[in-house]
Structure formats: C-alpha cells, structure tokens
Amino acid sequence: MKKTLVIVESPTKAKTISRFLGKDFDVQASFGHVRDLPKSKMGIDIEKDFEPTYIIPVKAKKVVNELKAKAEKAAEVILATDEDREGEAISWHLVTALKLNNKEPKRIVFHEITKSAIEEAVAHPRALDMHLVDAQQARRILDRLVGYELSPFIWKKVRYGLSAGRVQSVALRLIVEREREIEKFVKEEYWSIDALFEKDKVTFGAKLNRIDGKTLGKFDISKELSANEVITDLKEAKYLVTGIEKKEVNRNPAAPFTTSTLQQEAARKLGMSAKQTMVIAQQLYEGLDIGEEGSTGLITYMRTDSVNLSEFALKQAAEVIENRFGKNYYNGQARRYSNRSKNAQEAHEAIRPTDLMRHPDEVRSFLDRGQQRIYDLIWKRTVASQMAQAIFDATTVDIEALGKSAKKYGFRANGQVLKFEGFIKAYTEGRDDEETEVEGQLPDLSKAEVLKLAELLPNQHFTEPPPRYTDATLIKALESYGIGRPSTYAPTLSTIQDREYVEKIEKKYKPTEIGFLVNDLLVEHFPEVIDIGFTAKMEEELDDIAEGKIQWQPVIKEFYLPFKAHLDVKNTEVEKQVTVSDVPCPHCGKPMIIKYGRFGKFLACPEGEKITKPMPEEEAKIKELEEKTKGELCPICSGPMKIQRGRFGFFLGCARYPECKGIKKIFNKIGFKCPSCGIGDVVEKKARGRGQPFYSCSRYPDCEFIINKKPQTEEELKILWEEQKAKPKKAPRKRFVRKKRE
C-alpha cells in the first residue's frame, strides 16, 4: 500500500508530526530551502522583468533526490512547511525541485504541532498561496540586488569583505546615530529637594514641586547655591498638609508574546540574544522528547506579530488560573488584545504553550536550562494575560510651607500599596529603563495637620546621555519604525555583529570604526537606501504583495532603476576612503595610509608597495609583549618565538614558521614558579563567563595546580597551595548533553 508523503523543513518537526499521523504517512524533512539564488553570480535577469534563476545547492542535492524518489512512489504528497512567507516559498520550491506538478500536492498549515492541529490541517488542505510566495521572492530579490550591487562599491571604497543590506544598514544607522548623540551629549546639572517627615515613628519623604504656586521645572534649581538658598529659607518653616487624595489604581497585564516582544523580554529578563531566543523557541515549537508523551511541540509558532489567543487557549487559561491561583485571580471574561502594528497578521496567533495544563515544573527535567527559561517565560506571560488586574491603593499628599522670604513652597508625597496582586502573582513585564522604587505606604494624615520635619535633603543630579541600544531596545525601535518583520530581527542583529560593524559591551551595541566608516559612506552617498521611512515603506509594499494587492515586479523596478543609475555615478565620483597617518613609510618616505585587515587596522605604503607596519599603539604593545616573553622557546622545535597577531589577539608563534608551526599563549606571569611541578610559571587566568581571575600553572593540563587568590610572596604561595590540596575534591559537574538530531 502506497503511503502519503508529508514534507516539512526539519527532522525534529518530522519526528513530532509522525507521531500524530500513523503508519499511512511518511514524514520527511527537506532541511530548509531546496533551491536558492546562486552564490557565484547575481542570478536575476534585469532585462526579463527581474526573473530569478534558482539552483539546487550542492548540500541539498542528496535530500532532493531522496525526496523525489519517495514522491514518485507516494500515493499523494502533502507540503507541511511553516505557515509564514518563508514556509510558503519552501513549499513552492519543493514543487519545482521534486517535479510535483503532476502529483497535485496539497498544502497544509498549522500554528502548533499538536494532534488536533495536525489532524485538522490534514482534513482541510489548501492550494499554495502564490501571493505569499511572491512576497518572499520579492524580499529575496530586493535584498540580493542591494547586497550584490552595493557590497562591491563598499569593497572598492573601504575594504574587501564588507557588505551592505537593506535592513542591516538601517539597524547600523540607528546604532551609529545613537552613539553620536552620546558623544555630543553635554551633561547638565540640576537639583531636587526632598523633605523627610516623621509621624508615629514612621518616616516618609516628599519632593519639592512648587514655589509660589508655580510648578517646578527640572532645571529651575540648577546650582548648589540655589538649592542651599531654598534649604535656608525652609529651615524654620511650618509644614501643613493642604490636600489628600486617595484613589484605587488598576494595572493591566501585558499582551501575550509576539516574536518581537519575546525577544525583548528574553533579553531583559534572561540576558539572551535575539538569535539565542529564536533557536530555543524553534526547538520548543518543533518538539522535544518529554518522557511518555514522546516528541511533543511545547509552544505555538514563534514567528508571529499577532497578540490573538485561540478560543481553546482562552478557555484553558481560565481553568488554569482558577485551579492554580483561585477564582478571584481570573479576569472574569476572556481578555482580548489589539495589535499596535498596522501590518500585523491578525489571522495568526500569539506565541503560547500548546497546552497550558503543562506547567513548566512538569517538563523541567526534560529541558535544558535555556529551554526551561523560555518555556517558563511563555507560560507565565500567557497565563498572566488572562488574569485579573493588579489593584493598588494610591495616596497623594500635598504639603505647604512658608519660608522666611514669604515664599510658599509646595511638597508632594506619593504612597502606593499593593491591595490585590492579580496578574502580578504570575508575572510582570520587564522594563528597558531604570526601575524606580515603588512608593511605600504613607502614615494616616489629615488635612491642616502640622508635620514634624526630620530633615531637608538637597540632591545633586546630572542629565544622562541616551543609552546605547540593547537587543531589546533595538528590536523595539526597528518594530516601531516598521522596519523588518518577525523573521528578520534576529538575523539582522547577528549580521551587523558578524560583519564587525558593531561590538557588544555589557550587552549594549557600540559601533566599531569600520561601522562608522561604512555607515557614513552610505548615509552620504545612498541616503535613499538606508532611509528609515523608505525601508518602512518597502516593508508595507511587501505586505501588500502578500495580500495580493499589488504585483512584485513593479515594486522591484521602481526601486532598482534609479538606484542602479545612482550607483553607476557614485562608482565614478567617490574616491577610495583613505586615512593618512603621520608615520613615514620606510620605502618612499611619504605618510603611510591606514588600512583595515582581518584583525583590525594597519599601516601601508601609499604607493602600493607590499610594505606594512602595525599601528603605533599596536607596535608599543608588541614591544611590551616581546620584553615580557623574552626567552620563551617553541614547544615543538625549541627555537625562538615571536609575537603574532590572530583573530583572538596576540600569541607566540615559532620564528621558523611555516617550517615549524609551534604556538603558545601569552600569559600574565605573576613572578613565581609553580609549587606543584616546579617547571611551569604561575600565571593569571580568567574564569569563563564571570571574568573572575584565578591562578594556575602555565603547563596546564600537564600540571593541574590552581588557586583562587593571588599570592604576594613565595611563602604565601606555598601556604595557599597546601590549603587548596587539603580541601576535599568536588565531584565533576554533570553537563547536559542534548541528543544529536537525526
């Protein structure tokens, strides 16, 4: 009996789906795209209305041949790739690559990999949606045209190996412009004045907010002298309560996760990059082995811009909340959210657990740490979205004082007390800005009451520059401008780091020198390509193509023809970007020029001779390291070694290279021989991740000497080593090893 062939993208997804379909179905993976534009040439025929030429990559040929053979023997073929544009395009490519036109393949889509969802999809197949295919194809062609035409321009004018892209260049521009704001920022001084009052042994604070009835602006008290004048004027004043306002304040939970908000929240709360988050979410979606249930999809599709929840999920949420938290914690009725994004796919669903009854604790033992944390986040956010409001009792107290100068000063005290936790019992959304302290409870006060002043506090402040972008804030900015779509945020952030246009410092993006250079070149000469408004408009047109409102060829033509004409002019007009140093060339005597190589900047002969020198600061570092490593011998041939520069910094390489390829790390010696082996030196190292220093033998792993404290004398070194040896050895830590994918 012939089976029905079902084709999905990944083997993990295939394994999960096969559990629900039974013996009559053969579920196979295409391992992603089976056709793509060629790497060696543009692959787009401009003259033939931008017709693309697709090829089957070498790595996909074996899979294609296997799938083709299975398709020929199958009773029918079902294409079950993801429900977004990318998934639709993969199905379309499969039809051509496997020659399935005669088979009349069926297309099924589902938002979650569960038995009911798969069975429902199989029962209601549809035709391929060519509008979605066209939208994906238009994006691919547009990005190929920009990258293929603009990248060589940057190679010629800056250096080889760089790239430009429609969305990545806009992301880089945002980061560069923010960095320039920070560089130009001039801090301003301002002062605030707090009053501390006492009542019934309770101390509470109030802020000065009015002088003579006029609301105090941020910079109205700009100098210490002004602040001290106010303090002096208030020292003997009488403080009267002039107004008390009490009210109940309600706070609503955040909407369920979209791709963007999941990436933002994982960055804020878990410190994960967008790429890490999406890799883990993909694993949770495609299915993991959770014991007796086998391979199970734990969350719904993770590329979505919708905040909708299905009726099934809403009913489950109500049941889970009432059972786990109590009836009073449920909102009373389903809470529905509206999308802020005008281009959101309302027919899709938010990211949620496929089964809310599956509490994070129940699957914890089957997941690795990253999977646990992401699943826990999604479960809590989904449940909290349907919980009751949090209720606070808020009190505002106005206090007046008459100064010696007859000026009237107004203070305001705010108190806020949590009355009912509501959704906070399950989850609260993270914030991008600095957390402010929640006001506490104020003592019972009455109008016209005279307050006892405990202290007046003048506080000096300085304005802060705008913060650098994090993963969370950059994704939020891209989304707010309408740039990119759910599937593009993570790749965009990865690309600008891979190209070394930006670096991450304390998880914040800072442009590199080459990032500044490339951005400035594009802003000056191709402002239309990396214009935020233009890029957002292009995304809207891609959405219109997906909805069948417009054809894709005119959109590409409208962009490409003026872009190409402009590029041809700039290729002639723009000179190579050259920075001249003040270091004379040993060959021609002219000032050497600064170039960029694989490992950073270096000096080169201005006349094109193959004469290079390190930058002055690098040359000084090399001399310092040469002095520090004097006498080091090659571990292979025992010959002399010299300082070399690699991808990860400086190291020692054999002077006889390439005849001898001996290398050594450059350690920071602390001046003592190893007390364990007596041969190696005690060197400073840093623990992975935390960056805390420890001290070990330079011969590790041949010698396993290690201590945590830096010794000041040789005697102290011996004592520390004896103490370390006396400690009982810990059992080796068990490491989680994920099963290799089939």
Backbone hydrogen bonds, N-H to C=O, Kabsch-Sander energy under -0.5 kcal/mol:
donor,donor_aa,acceptor,acceptor_aa,energy
4,T,24,D,-2.7
5,L,3,K,-0.6
5,L,76,E,-2.5
6,V,4,T,-0.5
6,V,26,D,-2.7
7,I,78,I,-2.7
8,V,6,V,-0.5
8,V,28,Q,-2.7
14,A,10,S,-2.1
15,K,11,P,-2.3
16,T,12,T,-2.1
17,I,13,K,-2.5
18,S,14,A,-2.4
19,R,15,K,-0.8
19,R,16,T,-0.7
20,F,17,I,-1.6
21,L,17,I,-1.0
22,G,18,S,-1.1
25,F,22,G,-1.2
26,D,4,T,-2.9
27,V,25,F,-0.6
28,Q,6,V,-3.1
28,Q,26,D,-0.6
30,S,8,V,-2.6
31,F,9,E,-1.8
32,G,9,E,-0.9
36,D,55,I,-2.4
45,D,51,E,-2.9
46,I,44,I,-1.1
49,D,46,I,-0.7
50,F,45,D,-1.0
50,F,46,I,-0.5
51,E,45,D,-1.2
51,E,48,K,-0.6
53,T,43,G,-3.1
54,Y,52,P,-0.6
55,I,36,D,-2.9
60,A,57,P,-1.3
61,K,57,P,-0.9
61,K,58,V,-1.0
62,K,58,V,-0.5
64,V,60,A,-2.6
65,N,61,K,-2.5
66,E,62,K,-2.1
67,L,63,V,-2.7
68,K,64,V,-2.6
69,A,65,N,-2.0
70,K,66,E,-1.9
71,A,67,L,-2.6
72,E,68,K,-2.0
73,K,69,A,-1.1
74,A,70,K,-1.1
75,A,3,K,-2.8
76,E,3,K,-0.6
78,I,5,L,-3.5
79,L,106,K,-3.5
80,A,7,I,-2.9
80,A,78,I,-0.7
88,E,84,D,-2.3
89,A,85,R,-2.3
90,I,86,E,-2.1
91,S,87,G,-2.0
92,W,88,E,-2.1
93,H,89,A,-2.6
94,L,90,I,-2.1
95,V,91,S,-1.9
96,T,92,W,-1.4
97,A,93,H,-3.1
98,L,94,L,-2.6
99,K,96,T,-0.8
100,L,95,V,-2.8
103,K,100,L,-1.2
104,E,100,L,-0.8
104,E,101,N,-0.7
106,K,77,V,-2.6
107,R,126,R,-2.1
108,I,79,L,-2.5
108,I,106,K,-0.5
114,T,112,E,-1.2
118,I,114,T,-2.7
119,E,115,K,-2.5
120,E,116,S,-2.2
121,A,117,A,-2.1
122,V,118,I,-2.6
123,A,119,E,-1.8
124,H,120,E,-0.9
124,H,121,A,-0.7
126,R,107,R,-3.0
130,M,128,L,-1.1
132,L,129,D,-0.5
133,V,129,D,-1.7
134,D,130,M,-2.6
135,A,131,H,-2.0
136,Q,132,L,-2.2
137,Q,133,V,-2.8
138,A,134,D,-2.7
139,R,135,A,-2.1
140,R,136,Q,-2.4
141,I,137,Q,-2.6
142,L,138,A,-2.9
143,D,139,R,-2.6
144,R,140,R,-2.0
145,L,141,I,-2.7
146,V,142,L,-2.3
147,G,143,D,-2.6
148,Y,144,R,-3.3
149,E,145,L,-1.8
150,L,146,V,-2.8
151,S,147,G,-1.8
153,F,149,E,-0.7
154,I,150,L,-1.7
155,W,151,S,-2.2
156,K,152,P,-2.4
157,K,153,F,-2.1
158,V,154,I,-2.6
159,R,154,I,-0.9
162,L,159,R,-1.0
169,S,165,G,-1.8
170,V,166,R,-0.5
171,A,167,V,-2.2
172,L,168,Q,-2.4
173,R,169,S,-2.0
174,L,170,V,-2.2
175,I,171,A,-1.8
176,V,172,L,-2.8
177,E,173,R,-2.8
178,R,174,L,-2.0
179,E,175,I,-2.1
180,R,176,V,-2.2
181,E,177,E,-1.9
182,I,178,R,-2.0
183,E,179,E,-2.4
184,K,180,R,-2.3
185,F,181,E,-0.9
187,K,185,F,-0.5
190,Y,461,H,-2.3
191,W,221,I,-2.9
192,S,459,N,-2.2
194,D,457,L,-2.6
195,A,206,A,-2.8
196,L,455,E,-3.2
197,F,195,A,-0.5
197,F,204,F,-2.9
198,E,452,K,-2.1
199,K,202,V,-2.3
202,V,199,K,-1.9
203,T,201,K,-0.5
204,F,197,F,-2.1
206,A,195,A,-1.9
207,K,412,R,-2.5
208,L,193,I,-2.6
209,N,410,G,-2.9
210,R,410,G,-1.7
211,I,214,K,-2.2
212,D,408,K,-3.9
214,K,211,I,-1.7
216,L,209,N,-2.9
220,D,217,G,-1.3
222,S,220,D,-0.7
227,A,223,K,-1.9
228,N,224,E,-2.8
229,E,225,L,-1.9
230,V,226,S,-1.8
231,I,227,A,-2.3
232,T,228,N,-2.7
233,D,229,E,-2.2
234,L,230,V,-1.4
235,K,231,I,-1.0
235,K,232,T,-0.5
237,A,234,L,-1.8
239,Y,451,L,-0.6
240,L,238,K,-0.6
240,L,400,E,-2.6
241,V,449,E,-2.4
242,T,240,L,-0.6
242,T,398,D,-2.6
243,G,398,D,-1.4
245,E,396,T,-2.8
247,K,394,A,-2.6
249,V,392,F,-3.1
251,R,390,A,-2.4
257,F,351,I,-0.7
259,T,304,T,-2.8
262,L,258,T,-2.3
263,Q,259,T,-2.2
264,Q,260,S,-2.3
265,E,261,T,-2.6
266,A,262,L,-2.5
267,A,263,Q,-1.6
268,R,264,Q,-2.3
269,K,265,E,-3.1
270,L,265,E,-0.5
270,L,266,A,-1.3
271,G,266,A,-0.5
271,G,267,A,-0.7
272,M,266,A,-2.0
277,T,273,S,-2.4
278,M,274,A,-2.2
279,V,275,K,-2.2
280,I,276,Q,-2.3
281,A,277,T,-2.6
282,Q,278,M,-2.2
283,Q,279,V,-1.6
284,L,280,I,-2.3
285,Y,281,A,-2.2
286,E,282,Q,-2.8
287,G,283,Q,-1.7
288,L,296,T,-2.1
290,I,288,L,-0.6
290,I,294,G,-2.2
293,E,290,I,-0.9
294,G,291,G,-1.6
296,T,288,L,-2.6
297,G,113,I,-1.0
298,L,284,L,-3.0
299,I,284,L,-1.0
300,T,352,R,-2.5
301,Y,111,H,-3.1
304,T,302,M,-0.7
314,L,310,S,-2.4
315,K,311,E,-2.2
316,Q,312,F,-2.3
317,A,313,A,-2.6
318,A,314,L,-1.8
319,E,315,K,-1.9
320,V,316,Q,-2.8
321,I,317,A,-2.7
322,E,318,A,-2.2
323,N,319,E,-2.1
324,R,320,V,-2.8
325,F,321,I,-2.6
326,G,321,I,-1.6
329,Y,326,G,-1.9
330,Y,327,K,-1.4
331,N,386,Q,-1.8
336,R,334,A,-0.6
344,A,341,S,-1.4
346,E,344,A,-1.3
348,H,345,Q,-1.6
350,A,308,N,-3.5
351,I,257,F,-3.0
352,R,350,A,-0.5
354,T,298,L,-2.1
358,R,355,D,-1.9
359,H,357,M,-1.5
362,E,359,H,-1.5
363,V,359,H,-0.8
363,V,360,P,-0.8
364,R,360,P,-0.8
366,F,363,V,-1.6
367,L,363,V,-0.7
367,L,364,R,-1.1
372,Q,368,D,-2.7
373,R,369,R,-2.3
374,I,370,G,-2.2
375,Y,371,Q,-2.5
376,D,372,Q,-2.7
377,L,373,R,-2.0
378,I,374,I,-2.4
379,W,375,Y,-2.8
380,K,376,D,-2.4
381,R,377,L,-2.3
382,T,378,I,-2.3
383,V,379,W,-2.4
384,A,380,K,-2.8
385,S,381,R,-1.7
386,Q,383,V,-1.6
387,M,384,A,-1.7
388,A,329,Y,-3.0
390,A,251,R,-2.2
391,I,420,F,-2.5
392,F,249,V,-3.0
393,D,417,V,-2.9
394,A,247,K,-2.9
394,A,392,F,-0.7
395,T,415,G,-3.0
396,T,245,E,-2.7
397,V,413,A,-2.8
398,D,243,G,-2.6
399,I,411,F,-2.9
400,E,240,L,-2.8
401,A,409,Y,-2.2
402,L,238,K,-0.7
403,G,401,A,-0.6
403,G,407,K,-2.7
404,K,233,D,-1.7
406,A,403,G,-1.9
409,Y,401,A,-3.2
409,Y,407,K,-0.6
410,G,210,R,-2.8
411,F,399,I,-3.5
412,R,207,K,-2.4
413,A,397,V,-2.6
415,G,395,T,-2.8
416,Q,440,G,-1.1
417,V,393,D,-2.2
419,K,391,I,-2.9
420,F,391,I,-2.0
423,F,388,A,-1.9
424,I,421,E,-1.9
425,K,422,G,-1.6
426,A,423,F,-1.8
427,Y,423,F,-2.4
448,A,241,V,-3.5
449,E,446,S,-1.7
451,L,239,Y,-2.9
451,L,449,E,-0.5
452,K,198,E,-0.8
453,L,451,L,-0.7
454,A,196,L,-3.6
455,E,196,L,-1.6
457,L,194,D,-3.4
459,N,192,S,-3.4
460,Q,458,P,-0.5
461,H,190,Y,-2.9
463,T,188,E,-2.3
474,L,470,T,-2.5
475,I,471,D,-2.2
476,K,472,A,-2.0
477,A,473,T,-2.1
478,L,474,L,-2.7
479,E,475,I,-2.6
480,S,476,K,-2.3
481,Y,477,A,-1.9
482,G,478,L,-0.5
482,G,479,E,-1.0
483,I,478,L,-3.0
484,G,482,G,-0.5
488,T,485,R,-2.7
489,Y,485,R,-1.0
492,T,488,T,-2.1
493,L,489,Y,-2.1
494,S,490,A,-2.1
495,T,491,P,-2.5
496,I,492,T,-1.8
497,Q,493,L,-0.9
498,D,494,S,-2.8
499,R,495,T,-2.5
500,E,497,Q,-1.4
501,Y,496,I,-1.9
502,V,496,I,-1.3
503,E,510,K,-2.8
505,I,503,E,-0.6
505,I,508,K,-3.0
506,E,504,K,-0.5
508,K,505,I,-1.1
509,Y,469,Y,-3.2
510,K,503,E,-2.7
512,T,501,Y,-2.5
516,F,512,T,-2.3
517,L,513,E,-2.4
518,V,514,I,-2.6
519,N,515,G,-2.3
520,D,516,F,-2.8
521,L,517,L,-1.9
522,L,518,V,-2.3
523,V,519,N,-3.0
524,E,520,D,-2.1
525,H,521,L,-2.1
526,F,522,L,-2.8
529,V,526,F,-0.9
530,I,526,F,-1.3
531,D,528,E,-0.5
535,T,531,D,-2.4
536,A,532,I,-2.2
537,K,533,G,-2.3
538,M,534,F,-2.3
539,E,535,T,-1.7
540,E,536,A,-1.8
541,E,537,K,-2.0
542,L,538,M,-2.0
543,D,539,E,-1.9
544,D,540,E,-2.1
545,I,541,E,-2.0
546,A,542,L,-2.0
547,E,543,D,-1.5
548,G,545,I,-1.5
549,K,544,D,-2.6
550,I,544,D,-0.8
555,V,551,Q,-0.6
556,I,552,W,-1.9
557,K,553,Q,-2.6
558,E,554,P,-2.5
559,F,555,V,-1.3
560,Y,556,I,-3.2
561,L,557,K,-1.8
563,F,559,F,-1.5
564,K,560,Y,-3.3
565,A,561,L,-2.0
566,H,562,P,-2.2
567,L,563,F,-2.4
568,D,564,K,-2.2
569,V,565,A,-1.5
570,K,566,H,-2.2
571,N,567,L,-2.3
572,T,568,D,-0.9
572,T,569,V,-0.7
573,E,569,V,-2.5
574,V,570,K,-2.4
577,Q,157,K,-3.1
578,V,576,K,-0.8
579,T,594,I,-0.7
580,V,578,V,-0.5
581,S,592,M,-3.0
585,C,590,K,-2.5
589,G,585,C,-1.9
592,M,583,V,-3.2
593,I,604,A,-2.3
594,I,579,T,-3.2
595,K,593,I,-0.5
595,K,602,F,-3.0
597,G,600,G,-3.4
600,G,597,G,-1.3
602,F,595,K,-2.1
603,L,613,K,-3.3
604,A,593,I,-2.4
605,C,609,E,-0.6
605,C,611,I,-1.5
608,G,605,C,-1.5
611,I,609,E,-2.3
612,T,610,K,-0.5
613,K,603,L,-2.1
619,E,615,M,-2.9
620,A,616,P,-2.1
621,K,617,E,-1.6
622,I,618,E,-2.4
623,K,619,E,-2.1
624,E,620,A,-2.0
625,L,621,K,-2.3
626,E,622,I,-2.6
627,E,623,K,-1.9
628,K,624,E,-1.9
629,T,625,L,-2.2
630,K,627,E,-0.8
632,E,629,T,-2.1
634,C,639,G,-3.1
638,S,634,C,-1.7
641,M,632,E,-0.8
642,K,653,G,-2.8
644,Q,651,F,-3.3
646,G,649,G,-2.9
649,G,646,G,-1.5
651,F,644,Q,-2.4
652,L,664,K,-2.7
653,G,642,K,-2.7
654,C,662,G,-2.3
655,A,640,P,-2.2
657,Y,654,C,-1.7
659,E,656,R,-1.8
660,C,656,R,-0.7
664,K,652,L,-2.3
667,F,665,K,-0.8
668,N,684,E,-0.7
669,K,667,F,-1.1
670,I,682,V,-2.1
674,C,680,G,-3.0
678,G,674,C,-1.7
682,V,672,F,-3.0
683,V,681,D,-0.6
683,V,696,S,-3.0
684,E,668,N,-2.4
685,K,694,F,-3.1
687,A,692,Q,-2.9
690,R,688,R,-1.6
691,G,687,A,-2.0
694,F,685,K,-2.4
695,Y,707,I,-2.9
696,S,683,V,-2.1
697,C,705,F,-1.4
698,S,681,D,-2.1
700,Y,697,C,-1.6
702,D,699,R,-2.1
703,C,699,R,-0.5
707,I,695,Y,-2.8
717,L,713,T,-1.8
718,K,714,E,-1.9
719,I,715,E,-2.0
720,L,716,E,-2.6
721,W,717,L,-2.0
722,E,718,K,-2.3
723,E,719,I,-2.4
724,Q,720,L,-2.1
725,K,721,W,-2.2
726,A,722,E,-1.6
727,K,723,E,-0.9
727,K,724,Q,-0.6
738,R,736,F,-0.6
